[in-house]
């Protein structure tokens, strides 16, 4: 199977979260994922994009980029923004940590991403944006 790659850029508008989910699910279809695997991918992408919108660009509209590649039976997804960044990534990726408790945010976004994907790496620098790398291995034996 030949590698495939795509890049998608869009504004950090809340209506684009569902657009991003749809695009990544269509891109992943080449791997013939199960409905459960596809749901996991869409949920993780939704959480990452929502974090970019709500936290990365909370006071302005910015650009979110999704770079994705299919390599054998593995889907690689990189989601990035040029927003405010995260001061303490280790603390921010802990369950229930949120910088917006008054907005009824649960602080479970990174935890959800980690539970649905095979690998999640968060890199960020305060004032320079955030990059989230996720990997999903699609089972080739569906029995």
NORHUHU-V728741 format. One record per residue. RES is the residue in one small letter. SS is DSSP state (hx for helix, st for strand, lp for the rest). PSI is psi in whole degrees, 0 to 359 (* if undefined). NEAR is the number of other C-alpha atoms within 12 Angstrom. Layout:
<<RES | SS | PSI | NEAR> <RES | SS | PSI | NEAR>>
This chain:
<<x | lp | 129 | 10> <x | lp | 143 | 12> <x | lp | 146 | 18> <x | st | 151 | 21> <x | st | 148 | 22> <x | st | 153 | 22> <x | st | 135 | 21> <x | st | 129 | 25> <x | st | 142 | 24> <x | st | 162 | 27> <x | st | 152 | 27> <x | lp | 56 | 33> <x | lp | 141 | 26> <x | lp | 328 | 23> <x | lp | 344 | 16> <x | hx | 351 | 25> <x | hx | 314 | 31> <x | hx | 328 | 23> <x | hx | 314 | 24> <x | hx | 318 | 37> <x | hx | 315 | 29> <x | hx | 316 | 22> <x | hx | 313 | 27> <x | hx | 326 | 38> <x | hx | 321 | 31> <x | hx | 318 | 20> <x | hx | 321 | 30> <x | hx | 345 | 38> <x | hx | 334 | 24> <x | hx | 333 | 25> <x | hx | 356 | 32> <x | lp | 54 | 24> <x | lp | 156 | 27> <x | lp | 167 | 21> <x | hx | 324 | 17> <x | hx | 315 | 18> <x | hx | 317 | 29> <x | hx | 320 | 31> <x | hx | 318 | 24> <x | hx | 314 | 31> <x | hx | 311 | 44> <x | hx | 320 | 36> <x | hx | 316 | 31> <x | hx | 318 | 41> <x | hx | 319 | 47> <x | hx | 315 | 34> <x | hx | 317 | 36> <x | hx | 314 | 45> <x | hx | 319 | 45> <x | hx | 319 | 37> <x | hx | 318 | 44> <x | hx | 315 | 43> <x | hx | 309 | 36> <x | hx | 318 | 33> <x | hx | 315 | 36> <x | hx | 319 | 36> <x | lp | 43 | 30> <x | lp | 331 | 23> <x | lp | 8 | 14> <x | lp | 171 | 17> <x | lp | 132 | 22> <x | lp | 193 | 26> <x | st | 136 | 25> <x | st | 138 | 37> <x | st | 134 | 33> <x | st | 121 | 35> <x | st | 129 | 30> <x | st | 145 | 34> <x | st | 141 | 29> <x | st | 124 | 28> <x | st | 109 | 21> <x | lp | 242 | 21> <x | lp | 26 | 24> <x | st | 132 | 32> <x | st | 120 | 38> <x | st | 132 | 36> <x | st | 125 | 44> <x | st | 122 | 35> <x | st | 127 | 43> <x | st | 155 | 42> <x | st | 166 | 41> <x | lp | 34 | 30> <x | lp | 210 | 32> <x | lp | 342 | 27> <x | lp | 175 | 29> <x | lp | 126 | 30> <x | lp | 316 | 22> <x | lp | 94 | 18> <x | hx | 318 | 22> <x | hx | 314 | 16> <x | hx | 318 | 17> <x | hx | 335 | 27> <x | lp | 4 | 29> <x | lp | 144 | 21> <x | lp | 139 | 19> <x | lp | 3 | 19> <x | lp | 129 | 21> <x | lp | 147 | 26> <x | lp | 359 | 24> <x | lp | 60 | 16> <x | hx | 333 | 13> <x | hx | 341 | 9> <x | hx | 13 | 12> <x | lp | 40 | 13> <x | lp | 136 | 19> <x | lp | 341 | 21> <x | lp | 25 | 27> <x | lp | 5 | 25> <x | hx | 307 | 33> <x | hx | 324 | 38> <x | hx | 318 | 28> <x | hx | 314 | 29> <x | hx | 314 | 37> <x | hx | 327 | 29> <x | hx | 335 | 22> <x | hx | 343 | 28> <x | lp | 162 | 34> <x | lp | 337 | 24> <x | st | 139 | 25> <x | st | 127 | 29> <x | st | 131 | 26> <x | st | 126 | 34> <x | st | 132 | 26> <x | st | 155 | 28> <x | st | 129 | 20> <x | lp | 127 | 19> <x | lp | 354 | 16> <x | lp | 4 | 18> <x | st | 182 | 30> <x | st | 144 | 36> <x | st | 130 | 33> <x | st | 121 | 39> <x | st | 130 | 31> <x | st | 148 | 38> <x | st | 137 | 33> <x | st | 122 | 37> <x | st | 122 | 28> <x | lp | 125 | 30> <x | lp | 131 | 20> <x | lp | 337 | 15> <x | lp | 104 | 11> <x | lp | 10 | 12> <x | lp | * | 5>>
